[in-house]
Amino acid sequence: MPNTVPTPKVAASSRAILAGVPFRRLLGVRLTSQIADGWFQAGLAGSLLFNPDRQSSPVAIAAGFAILLLPYSLLGPYVGVLLDRWDRRASLSTANLARAAMVLPAAALLWSGAQGIGFAVCALIVIAINRFFLAGLSAALPHVVEERKLVPANALASTLGTICYSVGLFTAASVVALHVVGTDRHGYGVIAATASLGYLASGLLARRFFRRDELGPHAHERATSKISEAVVQVFRGMISGARHLAERRKALRIMALQSAYRFLYGVLTLAVLLLYSRYFGHAADRAEQVSGAATSMGQLGLVVLSGAAGAALAAVITPLAVRWWDARRWLSGVVAAVGVVVLVFGLPFVAPLLLVAVFLVNVASQSMKIIVDATIQRECLDEYRGRIFSVNDTAFNLCFVTGLFTAAVTLPPNGKSALGLIITATAFVLLAAWYWFATAARPAAPAAQA
């Protein structure tokens, strides 16, 4: 496979992009919101994983992740129907002001311990609105940067957004580890409620920084067809996009590789969460449980930072690695290497070694995402790319959630399973071998005899 990772030109460097005031303002709206995402989701995850009064089952933890992730995939292709009709400045502002309001009842239910259907609905609404918000940011980006800078601007915004989300998770974990708030439902309710401030700030910044119609769509560009007709068209577009993908074997294979990888990544994710919450911090005494939960929450914050650092390193080394070798060799190598990393740093079941494993696994994960995105852009026709990215996004998250549920029903409650780790590591190596042979160049058929 040829070099599919474009190297941005000097003129489109990060410094040149950040020089634009409108882009910086839109970036500020995004980053403020994504820090709040980290706070809100830390409150949810902490209640599920680190509350000594409520030991959630592994299946319940997997279900919690499904609530957080599936709206991104299921609603993603359809949010454009509304974004193409409404002023995006108003959409961005209203979306986060609505989230600021919806966080409060969710946090109150978290505080009270009433985490039933009402809590699930509130949390689902907050997360689902985020899909709308992020899609609105993407749609608004061409209005604040030049066309030639769109690709690096999108990469910069996405990377900084991920970092700020990780900072939100880490700061939330830190206040628990430092005993600023407790590890009971009250403490996690406070953390979740704090997100309301970030969403409020983001919504007000969007309204303050931009004029009406400045982020599009302009009046003559707005869709005028019925919403029901547009939804049907989106569904049909997804089907046609999947058919186009079936004809692009290189893109199809690399997306299959990423989907299978995400399944195994989901297994590892739940294993790590269970180890930090149920194995490393386990204690029989109530007081020791509270102290252990705080310590484990702090350690999980380091896990988040290790993963973010791995993703950042991947953004630097992937273009160089693909230039030195090629994408086929690099992808096959890093996926196989993940299998080795899982065995070497995972089998001892020691917390510091797991931090190293998380860092290295996330280097591979982000490197794969970069190459997959670039391959889709290169192999698929422009008129189908948006739909194929939607298909890829759906497969990406569905396979991850499936991996979480697989781990939930196969791993012990504390996540420690040498056999499970060996099977998962072997699966990574077999996956790398499949991709290597599936993408091998086929010899040309001999010419027919005259």
C-alpha positions in Angstrom: 0.0 0.0 0.0 1.5 3.4 -0.9 1.9 6.2 1.5 -1.6 7.2 2.3 -0.8 9.7 5.1 -0.4 13.2 3.6 2.1 15.5 5.2 0.7 19.0 5.6 2.5 21.8 3.8 4.3 24.4 5.8 1.7 27.0 4.8 -0.9 25.0 6.5 1.1 24.4 9.8 -0.5 24.6 13.2 0.9 28.0 13.8 -0.6 29.4 10.5 -4.0 27.8 11.4 -4.0 29.2 14.9 -3.2 32.7 13.6 -6.8 33.0 12.4 -9.0 34.6 15.0 -12.3 32.9 13.9 -10.7 29.5 14.1 -9.3 30.2 17.6 -12.7 31.3 18.7 -14.4 28.2 17.3 -11.6 26.1 18.9 -12.3 27.8 22.3 -16.0 26.8 22.0 -15.0 23.2 21.3 -12.3 22.8 24.0 -14.4 24.3 26.7 -17.1 21.9 25.9 -14.8 18.9 25.7 -13.3 19.5 29.1 -16.8 19.5 30.4 -17.4 16.2 28.6 -14.5 14.8 30.6 -16.0 16.0 33.9 -19.5 14.6 33.2 -18.3 11.2 32.0 -15.9 10.9 34.9 -18.8 11.4 37.2 -20.7 8.6 35.5 -17.7 6.3 35.3 -16.7 6.9 38.9 -20.1 6.0 40.1 -20.1 2.8 38.2 -16.5 1.7 39.0 -15.3 3.4 42.2 -18.3 3.7 44.5 -17.7 1.5 47.5 -21.5 1.5 48.2 -22.4 0.3 44.7 -20.3 -2.4 43.1 -21.7 -2.4 39.5 -21.5 -5.7 37.6 -19.2 -5.9 34.6 -22.3 -6.1 32.4 -23.7 -2.9 33.9 -20.3 -1.2 33.2 -20.4 -2.3 29.6 -24.0 -1.1 29.3 -22.9 2.3 30.7 -20.3 2.6 27.9 -23.0 1.6 25.4 -25.1 4.6 26.6 -22.1 6.9 26.2 -21.0 5.7 22.8 -23.8 4.3 20.7 -25.6 7.7 20.2 -22.5 8.9 18.4 -22.9 6.1 15.8 -26.7 5.8 15.5 -27.5 9.5 15.4 -24.4 10.7 13.6 -25.6 10.3 10.0 -28.9 12.1 10.7 -27.8 15.2 12.6 -26.9 16.9 9.3 -30.6 17.0 8.4 -31.1 19.6 11.1 -27.7 21.3 10.8 -28.4 22.1 7.2 -31.6 23.9 8.2 -30.7 25.9 11.2 -28.2 28.7 11.9 -25.1 26.9 13.2 -24.1 29.6 15.6 -27.6 29.2 17.3 -27.3 25.4 17.0 -23.9 25.3 18.8 -25.0 27.7 21.5 -28.4 26.2 22.1 -27.0 22.6 22.2 -24.6 23.4 25.0 -27.0 25.6 26.9 -29.5 22.6 26.8 -26.7 20.3 28.0 -25.9 22.7 30.8 -29.5 22.4 31.9 -29.8 18.6 31.4 -26.7 17.8 33.4 -28.3 19.2 36.6 -31.1 16.6 36.9 -28.6 13.8 35.9 -26.2 14.9 38.6 -29.0 15.2 41.1 -30.1 11.6 40.4 -26.5 10.5 40.7 -26.2 12.3 44.0 -29.3 10.6 45.3 -28.3 7.2 44.1 -31.4 6.9 41.9 -29.7 5.6 38.8 -32.7 4.0 37.2 -34.4 4.7 33.9 -34.7 8.4 34.6 -31.0 8.8 35.1 -30.2 6.7 32.0 -32.5 9.0 29.9 -30.9 12.2 31.2 -27.4 10.9 30.6 -28.4 9.6 27.1 -29.8 13.1 26.2 -26.6 14.8 27.3 -24.4 12.5 25.3 -26.6 12.4 22.3 -26.6 16.2 22.1 -22.8 16.0 21.9 -23.1 14.2 18.6 -25.1 17.1 17.3 -22.6 19.7 18.8 -19.5 18.0 17.3 -21.1 17.6 13.9 -22.0 21.3 14.0 -18.4 22.2 14.7 -17.3 20.2 11.7 -19.9 21.8 9.5 -18.8 25.3 10.7 -15.1 24.7 10.2 -15.0 25.7 6.5 -16.4 29.1 7.5 -13.4 29.9 9.8 -10.4 28.5 7.8 -9.3 28.5 4.2 -10.1 25.5 2.1 -6.5 24.5 1.7 -6.1 24.3 5.5 -9.2 22.3 6.3 -7.5 18.9 6.7 -4.7 20.0 9.1 -7.2 22.3 10.9 -9.6 19.4 11.5 -6.7 17.2 12.7 -5.5 20.0 15.1 -9.0 20.6 16.5 -9.7 16.9 16.9 -6.3 16.3 18.6 -6.7 19.2 21.0 -10.2 18.2 21.7 -9.1 14.7 22.7 -6.4 16.2 24.9 -8.9 18.5 26.7 -11.4 15.6 27.2 -8.5 13.7 28.8 -7.6 16.7 30.9 -11.3 16.8 32.1 -11.1 13.1 33.1 -7.7 13.5 34.8 -8.7 16.6 36.8 -11.9 14.8 37.9 -9.9 11.8 39.0 -7.4 14.0 40.8 -10.0 15.7 43.0 -11.2 12.3 44.1 -7.6 11.0 44.7 -6.8 14.1 46.7 -10.0 13.6 48.7 -11.4 17.0 47.7 -14.7 15.1 47.1 -15.7 11.7 48.4 -15.8 8.4 46.5 -19.5 8.0 47.3 -22.5 8.9 45.1 -22.4 12.5 46.5 -18.8 13.1 45.3 -19.5 11.8 41.8 -22.7 13.8 41.6 -20.7 17.0 42.4 -18.2 16.1 39.6 -20.9 15.5 37.1 -22.7 18.8 38.1 -19.4 20.7 37.4 -19.8 19.9 33.7 -22.8 22.2 33.6 -20.4 25.2 34.1 -18.3 24.1 31.1 -21.3 23.6 28.9 -22.7 27.0 29.9 -19.4 28.7 29.2 -19.2 27.0 25.8 -22.7 28.0 24.8 -22.3 31.6 25.8 -18.9 31.8 24.0 -20.5 30.6 20.8 -23.2 33.2 21.1 -20.7 36.0 22.0 -17.9 35.2 19.4 -20.0 34.8 16.2 -22.7 36.8 14.4 -25.9 35.2 13.1 -25.3 33.2 9.9 -21.5 33.7 10.3 -21.0 29.9 10.6 -23.6 29.0 7.9 -25.6 27.8 6.3 -26.6 31.0 4.5 -30.3 31.5 3.7 -30.0 30.4 0.1 -28.0 27.2 1.2 -30.5 25.9 3.7 -32.3 22.7 2.9 -36.0 23.2 2.3 -37.2 19.6 1.8 -39.3 17.9 4.5 -37.3 16.4 7.4 -38.9 13.0 6.9 -37.8 13.0 3.3 -34.3 14.0 4.3 -34.1 11.2 6.8 -35.1 8.6 4.2 -32.5 10.0 1.8 -29.8 9.7 4.5 -30.7 6.0 5.1 -30.6 5.3 1.4 -27.3 7.2 1.2 -25.8 4.9 3.9 -26.9 1.8 1.8 -25.3 3.2 -1.4 -22.2 4.2 0.6 -21.9 0.6 1.8 -22.2 -0.7 -1.7 -19.5 1.6 -2.9 -17.3 0.5 -0.1 -17.8 -3.2 -1.2 -16.2 -2.2 -4.5 -13.2 -0.6 -2.9 -11.4 -3.7 -1.5 -8.4 -1.8 0.0 -10.6 0.5 2.0 -12.9 -2.4 3.0 -10.1 -4.6 4.3 -8.5 -1.8 6.3 -11.9 -0.9 7.9 -12.4 -4.6 8.7 -9.0 -4.6 10.4 -9.9 -1.6 12.5 -13.3 -3.0 13.4 -11.7 -6.3 14.6 -9.0 -4.4 16.4 -11.7 -2.3 18.2 -13.4 -5.4 19.4 -10.2 -6.6 21.0 -9.5 -3.1 22.3 -12.9 -3.2 24.0 -12.0 -6.4 25.8 -8.8 -4.9 27.0 -10.5 -1.7 28.1 -13.0 -3.4 30.4 -10.2 -5.6 31.8 -8.1 -2.6 32.7 -11.1 -0.8 34.3 -11.9 -3.9 36.4 -8.3 -4.4 37.4 -8.0 -0.8 38.6 -11.3 -0.7 40.4 -11.6 -4.3 41.7 -8.1 -5.8 41.9 -5.5 -3.2 42.6 -7.7 -1.2 45.0 -9.5 -4.2 46.6 -9.9 -4.2 50.4 -12.2 -6.0 52.8 -12.5 -3.2 55.4 -15.0 -0.3 54.6 -12.4 2.5 55.5 -9.8 0.8 53.3 -12.3 0.4 50.5 -12.9 4.2 50.5 -9.2 5.0 50.6 -8.5 2.3 47.9 -11.3 3.7 45.6 -9.7 7.2 45.8 -6.3 5.8 45.0 -7.6 3.7 42.1 -9.5 6.7 40.7 -6.2 8.7 40.7 -4.4 5.8 39.0 -7.1 5.6 36.4 -6.5 9.3 35.7 -2.9 8.3 34.9 -4.2 5.6 32.6 -6.2 8.3 30.7 -3.1 10.5 30.4 -1.0 7.6 29.2 -3.5 6.8 26.5 -3.6 10.5 25.4 0.2 10.6 25.3 0.2 7.5 23.1 -2.3 9.0 20.7 -0.2 12.3 20.5 2.9 10.3 19.8 1.1 8.4 17.0 0.2 11.6 15.3 3.9 12.5 15.1 5.4 9.1 14.1 2.8 7.7 11.8 3.6 9.9 8.7 7.3 9.1 9.2 6.7 5.4 9.7 4.6 5.1 6.6 7.1 7.1 4.6 10.0 4.8 5.7 8.1 1.6 5.2 4.5 1.5 3.9 1.1 1.4 5.5 0.7 -2.4 5.1 4.0 -3.2 6.9 3.4 -0.6 9.6 -0.2 -1.7 10.4 0.7 -5.4 10.4 3.7 -4.7 12.6 1.9 -2.5 15.2 -1.1 -4.9 15.5 1.2 -7.8 16.1 3.3 -5.7 18.5 0.1 -5.0 20.5 -0.2 -8.8 21.1 3.4 -8.9 22.4 2.8 -5.8 24.6 -0.3 -7.3 26.1 1.7 -10.4 27.2 4.9 -8.6 28.4 3.3 -5.7 30.3 -0.1 -7.3 31.1 0.5 -10.7 32.5 2.4 -9.6 35.6 -0.8 -7.7 36.6 1.2 -4.8 38.0 -0.4 -1.3 37.8 2.7 0.6 36.6 3.4 -1.9 33.9 -0.2 -1.5 32.7 0.4 2.2 32.2 3.2 1.3 29.8 0.9 -1.1 28.0 -1.9 1.5 27.7 0.6 4.0 26.2 1.9 1.6 23.6 -1.5 0.2 22.7 -2.9 3.7 22.1 0.1 4.5 19.9 -1.1 1.6 17.7 -4.7 2.5 17.9 -4.3 6.2 16.9 -1.8 5.2 14.2 -4.4 2.9 12.7 -7.1 5.5 12.8 -4.9 8.0 11.0 -4.1 5.5 8.2 -7.7 4.3 7.9 -9.1 7.8 7.6 -6.4 8.7 4.9 -7.1 5.4 3.0 -10.8 6.1 2.9 -10.1 9.6 1.6 -7.8 8.3 -1.0 -9.7 5.2 -2.2 -13.3 6.3 -2.1 -15.0 8.8 -4.4 -15.7 12.2 -2.8 -19.4 11.9 -3.3 -19.4 8.8 -1.1 -16.8 9.7 1.5 -19.2 11.2 4.1 -21.4 8.2 4.0 -18.5 5.8 4.2 -17.1 7.6 7.2 -20.5 7.3 8.9 -20.4 3.5 8.2 -16.9 3.4 9.6 -17.9 5.3 12.7 -20.8 3.0 13.3 -18.6 -0.1 13.0 -15.9 1.5 15.1 -18.1 2.0 18.1 -20.4 -1.1 17.7 -17.4 -3.4 17.7 -15.9 -1.6 20.7 -19.1 -2.0 22.7 -19.4 -5.7 21.6 -15.9 -6.2 22.9 -16.9 -4.7 26.2 -19.9 -7.0 26.6 -17.8 -10.0 25.6 -15.3 -9.2 28.4 -18.2 -8.6 30.8 -19.5 -12.1 30.4 -16.1 -13.9 30.2 -13.8 -12.2 32.6 -13.9 -12.7 36.4 -15.4 -9.7 38.4 -11.9 -8.3 39.2 -10.7 -8.5 35.6 -7.7 -10.7 36.4 -7.5 -13.6 33.9 -4.2 -14.8 32.5 -6.0 -17.1 30.1 -8.2 -14.2 28.8 -5.1 -12.1 28.3 -3.3 -14.8 26.4 -6.3 -15.4 24.2 -6.6 -11.7 23.4 -2.9 -11.3 22.7 -3.0 -14.3 20.4 -6.0 -12.8 18.6 -4.0 -9.6 17.9 -1.2 -11.6 16.3 -3.6 -13.6 14.2 -5.4 -10.4 13.1 -2.1 -8.9 12.0 -1.3 -12.1 10.1 -4.7 -12.1 8.4 -4.2 -8.5 7.2 -0.7 -9.2 6.0 -1.7 -12.1 3.8 -5.1 -10.5 2.8 -3.3 -7.5 1.4 -0.5 -9.3 -0.3 -0.1 -8.4 -4.0 -1.6 -11.1 -6.2 0.5 -12.3 -9.1 -0.8 -11.3 -12.5 -2.7 -14.0 -14.4 -0.6 -15.4 -17.3 -1.7 -14.2 -20.8 -3.9 -16.6 -22.7 -2.3 -18.7 -25.4 -2.9 -17.4 -28.9 
